């Protein structure tokens, strides 16, 4: 009934029936990316398929395999880290345009959880936060930078609440080639 009344009203006001009326195109849908800030590309140097090595000393076997991808239309960076001893870590990094900070959430199959925040400055991403393990919380400071044809990730930790810092890890990511480190 409502369609009939609408058709009559259109016909009376325009002299054209709905069947004769030209089809009206739906308005275009504009999809502006929600993550268009150039800062979201600061970690593009880390995207890829990597083998990980000790950055110093004699060449050796890869200690882990890592896949780093931009996800969610460039809104986040996903890292899947698989160490040869069975440790698997999964992380998500994202840039917050309001706080102008990067943040990372890192989880492992050994029950560790880490949440870090920080900034990207002069080619180096520096994040600070706390690792939550089964037994305690440990402050960490971690950096990423392009180095030696790959990416170097260095971490320090504090066992005394941030008074002193000691090395936690130092890793060089080199493009996966199935070969030993050159």
Phi, psi and omega per residue, in radians:
X1 nan -0.774 -3.129
X2 -1.099 -0.715 3.102
X3 -1.076 -0.690 3.134
X4 -1.123 -0.793 3.130
X5 -1.098 -0.709 3.129
X6 -1.113 -0.731 3.130
X7 -1.108 -0.702 3.135
X8 -1.156 -0.747 -3.120
X9 -1.111 -0.739 3.120
X10 -1.121 -0.763 -3.105
X11 -1.127 -0.733 -3.128
X12 -1.186 -0.689 -3.063
X13 -1.399 -0.450 -3.071
X14 -2.042 -0.283 -3.063
X15 1.362 0.149 -3.122
X16 -2.156 2.367 3.076
X17 -1.415 2.811 3.126
X18 -1.029 -0.609 -3.141
X19 -1.124 -0.528 -3.119
X20 -1.578 -0.288 -3.077
X21 -1.165 2.461 3.104
X22 -1.174 2.502 3.116
X23 -1.167 2.363 -3.141
X24 -1.740 2.233 -3.130
X25 -1.231 2.507 3.080
X26 -1.166 2.537 3.136
X27 -1.071 2.511 -3.121
X28 -1.134 2.537 3.097
X29 -1.663 2.050 3.117
X30 -1.659 2.082 3.140
X31 -1.928 1.648 3.104
X32 -1.417 2.223 3.120
X33 -1.011 2.376 3.134
X34 -1.382 -0.075 -3.049
X35 -2.328 0.956 -3.047
X36 -1.596 -0.075 -3.101
X37 -1.069 2.406 3.134
X38 -1.094 -0.442 3.128
X39 -1.041 -0.475 -3.128
X40 -1.169 -0.206 3.114
X41 -1.766 0.123 -3.119
X42 -1.114 -0.441 -3.135
X43 -1.745 0.212 3.137
X44 -1.008 -0.469 3.117
X45 -1.120 -0.304 -3.102
X46 -1.697 -0.171 -3.127
X47 -1.178 2.352 3.098
X48 2.564 -2.959 -3.129
X49 -1.968 2.108 -2.937
X50 -2.217 2.654 2.847
X51 -1.882 2.593 -3.102
X52 -2.027 2.495 -3.064
X53 -2.441 2.854 2.916
X54 -1.166 2.318 -3.069
X55 -1.312 -0.316 -3.105
X56 -2.123 2.794 3.048
X57 1.589 -2.940 -3.070
X58 -1.195 2.571 3.077
X59 -1.029 2.583 3.136
X60 -2.585 -2.992 3.102
X61 -1.331 2.666 3.066
X62 -1.094 2.413 3.135
X63 -1.614 -0.323 -3.106
X64 -2.837 2.829 3.039
X65 -2.023 2.376 -3.081
X66 -2.348 2.355 3.048
X67 -2.045 2.215 -3.137
X68 -2.199 2.120 -3.068
X69 -2.311 2.566 2.931
X70 -1.377 2.338 -3.124
X71 -2.288 2.988 3.088
X72 0.970 0.794 3.110
X73 1.137 0.526 -3.138
X74 1.530 0.118 -3.123
X75 -1.432 -0.252 -3.110
X76 -2.658 2.847 3.055
X77 -2.062 2.258 3.139
X78 -1.941 2.292 3.091
X79 -2.077 2.257 2.986
X80 -2.031 2.040 -3.044
X81 -2.012 2.156 -3.128
X82 -2.215 1.865 -3.085
X83 -1.456 2.678 -3.096
X84 -1.177 -0.335 3.125
X85 -1.553 0.108 3.099
X86 1.795 -0.207 3.094
X87 -1.198 2.295 3.056
X88 -2.167 2.235 3.093
X89 -2.128 2.522 -3.125
X90 -2.308 2.254 -3.136
X91 -2.392 2.716 3.063
X92 -2.236 2.217 3.072
X93 -2.028 2.464 3.093
X94 -2.602 2.699 3.124
X95 -1.767 2.271 3.107
X96 -1.736 1.910 -3.072
X97 -1.177 -0.373 3.137
X98 -1.393 -0.843 -3.136
X99 -1.479 -0.250 -3.081
X100 1.051 0.662 3.131
X101 -2.250 2.689 2.987
X102 -1.584 2.669 3.049
X103 -2.439 2.579 3.119
X104 -2.333 2.390 2.958
X105 -2.013 2.179 -3.069
X106 -2.176 2.267 3.113
X107 -2.279 2.596 3.078
X108 -2.237 2.847 3.075
X109 -1.330 -0.008 3.052
X110 -1.694 0.083 3.065
X111 1.609 0.160 3.116
X112 -1.527 2.594 3.097
X113 -2.396 2.373 3.121
X114 -2.403 2.372 3.026
X115 -2.188 2.188 -3.054
X116 -2.271 2.617 3.020
X117 -2.407 2.724 3.104
X118 3.020 -2.789 -3.013
X119 -2.287 2.846 3.065
X120 -1.910 2.102 -3.085
X121 -2.525 2.275 3.110
X122 0.906 0.762 3.069
X123 1.405 0.136 -3.113
X124 -2.199 2.233 2.999
X125 -1.599 2.155 3.121
X126 -2.115 2.072 3.142
X127 -2.121 2.532 3.137
X128 -2.329 2.496 3.121
X129 -3.134 -2.737 -3.060
X130 -2.228 2.368 3.013
X131 -1.611 2.223 3.118
X132 -1.835 2.015 3.105
X133 -1.912 -3.095 -3.140
X134 -1.130 -0.460 -3.031
X135 -1.929 -0.398 -3.082
X136 -2.890 2.966 3.051
X137 -1.812 2.326 -3.079
X138 -2.247 2.088 3.068
X139 -1.114 2.450 3.122
X140 -2.312 2.644 3.005
X141 -2.321 2.121 -3.019
X142 -2.248 2.441 3.092
X143 -2.196 2.621 3.035
X144 -2.251 2.386 3.054
X145 -2.742 2.654 3.056
X146 -1.234 2.278 -3.097
X147 -2.820 2.499 3.029
X148 0.923 0.699 3.130
X149 1.277 0.218 3.137
X150 -2.595 -2.515 3.134
X151 -2.311 2.326 3.106
X152 -1.900 2.242 3.074
X153 -2.052 2.150 -3.102
X154 -2.172 2.374 3.120
X155 -2.264 2.457 2.988
X156 -2.158 2.723 -3.130
X157 -2.377 2.829 3.139
X158 -2.192 2.218 3.104
X159 -1.698 0.026 -3.117
X160 -2.210 0.618 3.060
X161 1.255 0.412 3.075
X162 1.706 0.082 3.105
X163 -1.274 -0.738 3.105
X164 -2.335 2.684 -3.090
X165 -2.184 2.444 3.101
X166 -2.235 2.698 3.131
X167 -1.037 2.382 3.060
X168 -1.857 -0.770 3.103
X169 -2.873 2.830 3.097
X170 -2.627 1.988 -2.996
X171 -2.250 2.414 3.017
X172 -1.961 2.103 3.081
X173 -1.593 2.142 3.045
X174 -2.096 2.539 -3.109
X175 -0.890 2.317 -3.106
X176 -1.085 2.245 3.116
X177 -2.391 -0.064 -3.094
X178 1.318 0.152 -3.096
X179 -1.980 2.915 3.012
X180 -1.220 2.787 3.102
X181 -1.070 2.365 3.132
X182 -1.158 nan nan
